[in-house]
Structure formats: C-alpha cells, structure tokens
Amino acid sequence: MHLRQLVPNAEAKSRSNKWPLFALILIAGIWGGGGVAYGLSNFFVQLAALIALALGRSQFFAFWREAPLPAKALVFSAAALPAMQLIPLPPGIWHSFPGRDMAVEARILAGNPAGWFALSLDPSRTLTALLALIGPVAVIALGWKLEKRALIMLAWMIVALGALSFAIGVPQVLSQGQTGLFYPENPMPGVLFGTFANRNSAGLFLALAMVMLACLPLDLHRKPLLTARIALFALLLFAVLLTRSRSAIVLALIPSLMLGWRVIGGFYRRVNGKKALLTAGAAGVALAALLAISIPGSRLETSLNRFAQTADTRAFIWDDALFTAGKYWPLGSGMGTFDEVFQIDQSLENTGIRKAGRAHNDYLEMGIEAGLLGLILLTAWAIYIAWLAFKARAVAELQHRWIAWGSGAGLAMIGFQSILDYTLRNMTMLCAAGLLFLLLLRFSAAGEEQ
C-alpha cells in the first residue's frame, strides 16, 4: 500500500519540477548568444543545464523510457555522432581516412608517426561541439513530463526573451553601436544585435518569438488582449527589420501570415457579412507599413535596401567548401573543425581581410565535419519534424494544433536560414531549437496522451 502511494507522488513530482527548465531557458536566452568564441558564457549555460538535469533526473529518465522511439533515437544519435568522432583509433585505421595525409605528415615531423588518434582532426573542437548539445538535450528531456500548461509558459518565455532582446537592442541602434553591445568585437552602427553576436541569429530569434506569439492560445473575444498581442507582434517585426538581416526579414513573413490567418480567419468565421470591413482594415495596416518603409532615409528603408546589394562572399566560400567536403568525404573531418580544415583549402583569390570562420551554410559545413552520416542524420530530423507537424492535424484541441504547427514552422525557419548562415552555432539557438522540438513533440499526436 505504501509503495502504491509513492508512485503517484513520484509522478506528480516529475510533472511539477519545471523551475530548473525555466531557469535554463532564461540563462540560455540571455548569456548563450555568443557562439564558440565565448567559452565562459557557454560554460555558464552548460553548467545550468547540468544542474537542471541533476534536479530533474526523474524527468530525464522518464524521457528515455516513455518518449517515442524516433525522438529518442534522433536525440541519442545527435550526441553519439561527435562522441564517436572522439574515440582514439590505431594508426592503421585513421591513417587510411580521407584527407589525413597532412595530419600524418605533421605527426611524422613531430616524431610520433605511429600514435593513436581520433577521427576528428581537432578533438578539442569536437569535444566543444559535443558539450554544446547538453543544453538542447536537457530542454527536450526535462520538458517531456511537464504539463502542457507549463509548456505553454515556456513558449511565452521565448516571446518575453524576444521582447527583452529588442529592449536591449534599442540603445545599440540609437548609439550607432557604441552602447549596450553584449559582444562588441563586430560593431555595425545602427544594427540591432540584442543578446547575440550575430545579427542573423538576432533576427531569427525575434522571428521565432513572433511565430510563438502568433500561434499560442488566442481568444478573439478579448479585444484588449488581442490588440496588445498585435501591437507586440508589430514591435517584434520592427525589431527584425532593425537587425538588417535579409534572411530574418524574409522569414518573418511566415509568422505574419500565420497570425493573419488566425485573426482574420477567426473573425470571418465569427462575424458573417463583415468581410469587406476586415479586408479594408488589413489593407489599411499593409498600406501604413508600406508608407513607413518608404520614408526617405528611415532605418526600415536602410534595412530593406540591403536586398538590392548583390555583392556577397558566400558564393566564393561555398565553392572552396565544396572542395573541402569532397576531400574528407564520406567520413568528415570532425564536428567543429571547419575553421581549421577550411583555411588549408581556401583559394587565395577568395581570401579577404577577414577569414571565413564558417561555411555560411550549415548543411555544407555538416558535410565537411560529419560527412555522409551527418547529412543522413539531418535528413532524418527533417523527415520526423515534418511528420510530427503533419500528424498535428489530428489533435482534437485547435489551440494545441496551432502550437504544434507554430513550433514546426519555427524549426523550418531555422532550417531555411541555415542555408545562408550558421544558425545552430550558439547556445541560445540550440536551446530554442530544443524547446521548439519539445513543443512539437508534445502538442502533436505523438505526445497527445501526455
């Protein structure tokens, strides 16, 4: 009898222990936007993730017991890939890997030609990549047993962090980059960075806050709350424009269309015969936006004018990166090693004042670092995410369906920007992606029974 009482108590404890995860999202949202160059900040976020895992260990183990097999397999494989690249191998094996000739010659010059070595050409970088996964894995596992009300609160945290990033970015813009920058190494006068070192990441995170704001539970009957939501949405859209990130500006159209569909479509269903009025109102909002953009010399005009700029070094980087990918195909050079291996292969005519640092295409970079296995894993993630979003149409609760679709849209936005940038290369975006996947998993048909 006593044992029967313990089981429900343990279940209730696992469901109620949400505060470590809330704290982790907050810490990652504020201090995790710097990327690999800011090891101390990343360590702070990873330490918070480890503490959260220690406090929520019952939730962590519940995920591995109860979550759908594809979700567990994908999360495990994502961590296993860099871990596998760190296993020391005998010389007879690693010497035969593609692209290892220079590494063998360097070890001969160092007097240690026969030593064991890992698949990764820079194990310290690969270890860094492995440790970066602590955050998103913790978010997914710790959130699996939370009540959906708590998960909705976590989604609202993304909106709140987006608003905070905008508030931090206002003095950055007004001071022409002289005040308020978290990471001042790459100043761009008049550009909003918020809590990020990369303006593309800043713009994308704001767009993710927009998609959450568009798809979280909405009550059309409560006009003041609806008005406040639309006003906050417009503010976040304005913030995206201030980042001057072309990819983020384009991606912001997705949550804009989703919010318009929900609001206008909801009113169409509720109020028969007022379509003309709503259409006129929507047209008025669009016209006001166009007038604001067309103001000569405005910051919005400056942001949108970037679309007319065709000079971009990405194409040259991709050309050289394709050669590097072929050099290490199909095994890859090791997660996190792009900056080391690419410098060897970059053409002299494509070099500039600054080194590339990244491939500016995460799929190409994954092909270099993880080879065929990494690209297969990315494809598996994309297929499963698309399947969960498709299955969400069977969820009985419409509000929950929208949360699942919004989370899937957010993950798609991350995937789209990864074509032009290195989106998942900082702790904030990694944890945000983990949270979006958690929301999609729990609010789709796969997690409906939870």
C-alpha positions in Angstrom: 0.0 0.0 0.0 2.9 2.3 0.9 4.6 1.6 -2.5 1.4 2.4 -4.4 1.3 5.8 -2.8 4.9 6.5 -3.7 4.4 6.0 -7.4 1.8 8.8 -7.8 3.9 11.1 -5.7 6.9 10.5 -7.9 4.8 11.1 -11.0 3.5 14.4 -9.5 7.0 15.4 -8.6 8.3 14.8 -12.1 5.4 16.8 -13.6 5.8 19.7 -11.2 9.5 20.2 -11.2 9.5 22.8 -14.0 11.6 25.6 -12.5 15.0 24.2 -13.4 14.0 24.1 -17.0 12.6 27.6 -16.8 15.8 28.8 -15.3 17.8 27.1 -18.1 15.8 28.7 -20.8 16.2 32.1 -19.2 20.0 31.7 -18.7 20.5 30.4 -22.3 18.4 33.2 -23.7 20.5 35.9 -22.0 24.0 34.5 -22.0 24.1 32.0 -24.8 24.2 34.1 -27.9 27.9 34.5 -28.4 28.9 31.3 -30.1 32.1 29.2 -29.8 34.3 32.2 -29.3 32.8 32.8 -25.9 33.6 29.7 -23.9 33.0 31.2 -20.5 29.4 32.2 -21.4 28.8 28.8 -23.0 30.1 27.0 -19.9 27.7 29.0 -17.8 24.8 27.8 -19.8 26.0 24.2 -19.9 26.6 24.3 -16.2 23.0 25.5 -15.7 21.9 22.6 -18.0 23.8 20.1 -15.9 22.3 21.5 -12.6 18.8 21.3 -14.2 19.4 17.7 -15.2 20.6 16.8 -11.7 17.5 18.4 -10.2 15.2 16.8 -12.8 16.8 13.4 -13.1 13.4 11.6 -12.8 12.1 13.6 -15.8 15.3 12.9 -17.7 15.0 9.1 -17.3 11.2 9.3 -18.0 12.0 10.7 -21.4 14.3 7.8 -22.3 11.6 5.3 -21.0 8.5 6.8 -22.5 9.2 9.1 -25.4 8.5 7.9 -29.0 11.3 5.7 -30.3 12.2 8.1 -33.3 12.6 11.0 -30.9 14.9 9.1 -28.6 16.9 7.7 -31.5 17.4 11.2 -33.0 18.4 12.8 -29.7 20.8 10.0 -28.9 22.3 10.0 -32.5 22.9 13.7 -32.4 25.1 13.3 -29.2 26.6 10.0 -30.4 28.0 11.5 -33.6 30.6 13.8 -32.1 31.3 11.4 -29.3 32.1 8.7 -31.8 34.5 11.0 -33.6 36.5 11.3 -30.3 37.3 7.6 -29.9 41.1 7.0 -30.4 41.9 4.7 -33.3 45.1 2.8 -34.1 47.4 4.3 -36.9 46.5 1.6 -39.3 42.9 2.8 -39.3 43.0 6.6 -39.1 45.9 6.9 -41.5 43.6 5.5 -44.2 40.8 8.0 -43.7 40.3 10.5 -46.5 42.1 13.9 -46.1 44.5 12.7 -43.3 47.7 12.9 -45.4 48.7 16.3 -43.9 47.9 15.1 -40.4 50.1 12.1 -40.8 53.0 14.2 -42.2 52.6 16.6 -39.2 52.9 13.8 -36.7 56.0 12.4 -38.5 57.6 15.8 -38.2 56.6 15.8 -34.5 58.3 12.5 -34.1 55.1 10.5 -33.3 54.0 8.9 -36.6 52.5 5.8 -35.0 50.4 7.3 -32.3 46.7 6.6 -31.9 44.4 9.4 -33.0 40.6 10.1 -33.2 38.6 10.5 -36.4 38.3 14.2 -35.6 41.3 16.3 -36.8 40.8 18.6 -33.8 39.4 16.6 -30.8 39.1 19.7 -28.6 36.8 21.4 -31.1 34.7 18.2 -31.4 34.5 18.0 -27.6 33.3 21.6 -27.6 30.6 20.6 -30.1 29.6 17.6 -28.0 29.3 19.7 -24.8 27.1 22.3 -26.7 24.4 19.6 -27.0 24.0 19.4 -23.2 21.6 22.4 -23.4 19.1 21.2 -26.0 19.2 17.6 -24.8 18.3 18.9 -21.3 15.5 21.0 -22.6 13.9 18.2 -24.5 14.3 15.5 -21.8 13.3 17.7 -18.9 10.2 19.0 -20.7 8.8 15.6 -21.7 6.8 15.1 -18.5 5.7 18.7 -17.9 2.1 19.6 -18.1 1.0 21.3 -21.2 0.2 24.5 -19.3 3.8 24.6 -18.2 5.0 24.1 -21.7 2.8 27.0 -22.9 4.5 29.1 -20.2 7.9 28.1 -21.7 6.7 29.1 -25.1 5.8 32.5 -23.7 9.4 32.8 -22.4 10.6 32.8 -26.0 8.3 35.8 -26.6 9.5 37.5 -23.5 13.1 36.9 -24.4 12.5 38.3 -27.9 11.0 41.5 -26.3 14.0 41.7 -23.9 16.4 41.4 -26.9 14.6 44.3 -28.6 14.8 46.4 -25.4 18.5 45.7 -25.2 18.9 46.5 -28.9 17.3 49.9 -28.7 20.3 51.7 -27.2 22.5 49.7 -29.6 20.7 51.2 -32.6 20.3 54.7 -31.2 24.0 54.9 -30.2 25.2 53.6 -33.5 26.7 50.6 -31.8 28.6 52.5 -29.1 26.4 51.4 -26.2 24.8 48.1 -25.0 26.5 45.6 -27.2 27.0 42.2 -25.5 29.7 41.3 -28.0 31.4 44.4 -29.3 34.0 42.7 -31.4 31.9 43.1 -34.6 30.2 46.5 -34.3 27.8 47.6 -37.0 26.4 51.1 -36.5 22.7 51.3 -36.3 22.1 47.5 -36.3 20.2 45.7 -33.6 22.1 42.7 -32.1 20.2 42.3 -28.8 21.7 39.5 -26.8 23.6 38.0 -29.8 26.9 38.3 -31.5 25.4 37.6 -35.0 22.7 39.8 -36.3 21.2 37.0 -38.4 20.8 35.0 -35.2 19.3 38.0 -33.5 16.8 38.5 -36.3 15.9 34.8 -36.4 15.3 34.6 -32.7 13.0 37.6 -32.9 11.2 35.9 -35.8 10.8 32.8 -33.6 9.3 35.0 -30.8 6.9 36.2 -33.5 5.9 32.7 -34.5 5.2 31.8 -30.9 3.2 34.9 -30.4 1.2 34.1 -33.5 0.4 30.5 -32.5 0.0 30.5 -28.7 -3.6 30.2 -27.4 -5.6 33.2 -28.7 -9.0 34.5 -27.5 -10.6 36.7 -30.2 -13.4 37.7 -27.8 -11.0 39.6 -25.5 -10.2 42.6 -27.7 -7.8 44.4 -25.3 -5.6 41.3 -25.2 -5.8 40.8 -28.9 -4.8 44.4 -29.5 -1.9 44.1 -27.2 -0.7 40.9 -28.9 -0.9 42.5 -32.4 1.0 45.6 -31.0 3.7 43.4 -29.6 3.9 41.4 -32.8 4.4 44.6 -34.8 7.1 45.7 -32.3 9.0 42.4 -32.8 8.6 42.7 -36.6 10.1 46.2 -36.4 13.0 44.7 -34.3 13.6 42.1 -37.0 13.9 45.0 -39.6 16.4 46.7 -37.4 18.7 43.7 -37.4 19.0 44.3 -41.2 19.2 40.5 -41.6 17.8 39.8 -45.1 17.1 36.1 -44.2 15.3 37.0 -41.0 13.2 39.7 -42.7 12.0 37.2 -45.3 11.4 34.5 -42.7 9.3 37.0 -40.6 6.7 36.7 -43.3 5.8 33.2 -42.0 4.6 34.2 -38.6 2.9 37.3 -40.1 0.9 35.1 -42.4 0.1 32.7 -39.6 -1.2 35.5 -37.3 -3.2 37.0 -40.1 -4.7 33.6 -40.9 -5.7 33.1 -37.3 -7.1 36.6 -36.6 -8.8 37.4 -39.9 -9.9 33.8 -40.4 -11.3 33.7 -36.9 -13.3 36.9 -37.4 -14.6 35.7 -40.7 -16.0 32.6 -39.0 -17.5 34.6 -36.1 -18.9 37.7 -37.9 -20.8 37.0 -41.0 -21.1 39.8 -43.5 -18.2 41.9 -42.3 -15.5 40.5 -44.7 -15.3 43.8 -46.5 -14.6 45.7 -43.3 -11.9 43.3 -42.2 -10.3 43.3 -45.7 -10.3 47.1 -45.6 -8.7 47.1 -42.2 -6.0 44.6 -43.3 -5.3 46.7 -46.4 -5.0 49.8 -44.2 -2.4 48.1 -42.0 -0.5 47.0 -45.0 -0.6 50.5 -46.5 0.6 52.0 -43.3 3.5 49.6 -43.2 4.5 50.5 -46.8 4.3 54.2 -46.0 6.6 53.7 -43.0 9.1 51.7 -45.1 9.1 54.3 -47.9 10.0 57.3 -45.6 13.3 58.5 -47.1 16.3 57.8 -45.0 14.4 55.7 -42.5 16.0 52.7 -40.7 13.4 50.5 -42.4 14.4 51.7 -45.8 18.1 51.1 -45.0 17.3 47.6 -43.9 15.2 46.7 -47.0 17.8 48.3 -49.3 20.2 45.5 -48.4 18.1 43.3 -50.7 19.5 45.3 -53.6 23.1 44.5 -52.6 24.3 41.6 -54.7 28.0 41.6 -53.6 28.3 38.6 -51.3 31.3 36.5 -50.5 29.3 33.4 -49.5 29.4 32.0 -53.1 33.2 32.0 -53.0 33.3 30.4 -49.6 30.8 27.7 -50.8 32.9 27.0 -53.9 36.0 26.3 -51.7 34.0 24.5 -49.1 32.7 22.0 -51.6 36.2 21.1 -52.4 36.9 20.6 -48.7 33.8 18.5 -48.3 35.0 16.2 -51.1 38.4 15.9 -49.6 37.1 14.5 -46.3 34.1 12.6 -47.8 32.5 10.4 -46.6 33.7 10.4 -43.0 34.2 14.1 -42.4 36.9 16.0 -40.5 35.2 16.1 -37.1 32.4 18.2 -35.7 33.6 21.8 -35.0 36.7 21.5 -37.2 35.6 23.6 -40.2 37.7 26.7 -39.3 40.9 24.6 -39.0 40.5 22.5 -42.2 39.0 25.1 -44.5 41.9 27.5 -44.2 44.1 25.0 -45.9 41.8 24.7 -48.9 40.6 28.3 -49.3 41.7 29.8 -52.6 44.0 32.8 -52.4 41.7 34.8 -54.8 38.8 34.3 -52.4 40.6 35.4 -49.3 40.0 38.9 -47.8 40.7 41.0 -44.7 38.7 38.6 -42.5 38.9 34.8 -42.7 35.7 32.9 -43.4 35.4 31.2 -40.0 32.2 29.4 -41.1 30.8 28.0 -44.3 27.8 30.2 -44.0 25.8 27.1 -44.9 25.2 24.7 -42.1 24.4 21.8 -44.4 27.7 22.3 -46.3 29.5 22.6 -43.0 27.9 19.5 -41.7 29.0 17.7 -44.9 32.6 18.8 -44.2 32.6 17.9 -40.5 30.4 14.8 -40.3 30.3 13.6 -43.9 27.6 11.2 -45.1 26.5 10.2 -41.6 25.8 13.8 -40.6 23.8 14.5 -43.7 21.7 11.3 -43.2 21.1 12.4 -39.6 19.9 15.9 -40.7 17.6 14.3 -43.2 16.1 12.0 -40.5 15.5 15.1 -38.3 13.8 16.9 -41.1 11.5 14.0 -42.0 10.5 13.4 -38.4 9.7 17.1 -37.8 7.6 17.2 -41.0 5.8 14.0 -39.9 5.0 15.4 -36.4 3.7 18.6 -38.0 1.5 16.6 -40.4 0.2 14.4 -37.6 -0.8 17.5 -35.6 -3.8 17.9 -37.8 -5.4 15.0 -35.9 -5.1 16.8 -32.5 -8.6 17.4 -31.1 -7.8 20.8 -29.5 -7.4 23.5 -32.1 -5.2 25.7 -29.8 -2.8 22.8 -29.4 -2.7 22.2 -33.1 -1.6 25.8 -33.6 1.2 25.4 -31.1 2.4 22.3 -32.9 2.3 24.0 -36.3 4.0 27.1 -34.9 6.8 25.0 -33.4 7.2 23.1 -36.7 7.2 26.5 -38.6 9.9 27.8 -36.2 12.1 24.7 -36.8 11.5 25.1 -40.6 12.7 28.8 -40.2 15.9 27.6 -38.5 16.4 25.1 -41.4 15.8 27.8 -44.0 18.3 30.3 -42.5 20.9 27.5 -42.1 21.2 27.6 -45.9 22.8 31.0 -45.7 24.2 31.1 -42.2 25.4 29.1 -39.2 22.2 29.2 -37.2 22.6 26.5 -34.6 26.1 27.5 -33.5 25.3 29.3 -30.3 23.7 28.0 -27.1 20.6 30.3 -27.3 19.6 29.0 -30.7 20.4 25.4 -29.7 18.2 25.6 -26.6 15.5 27.4 -28.6 15.5 24.7 -31.2 15.3 22.0 -28.5 12.3 23.8 -27.0 10.6 24.1 -30.4 11.1 20.3 -31.0 9.8 19.6 -27.5 6.6 21.7 -28.1 6.1 20.0 -31.5 6.6 16.5 -30.0 4.2 17.2 -27.1 1.5 19.1 -28.9 1.4 16.8 -31.9 -0.5 13.5 -32.0 2.7 11.8 -30.8 2.5 13.5 -27.4 -1.2 13.9 -27.0 -1.5 11.2 -24.4 0.9 13.0 -22.0 
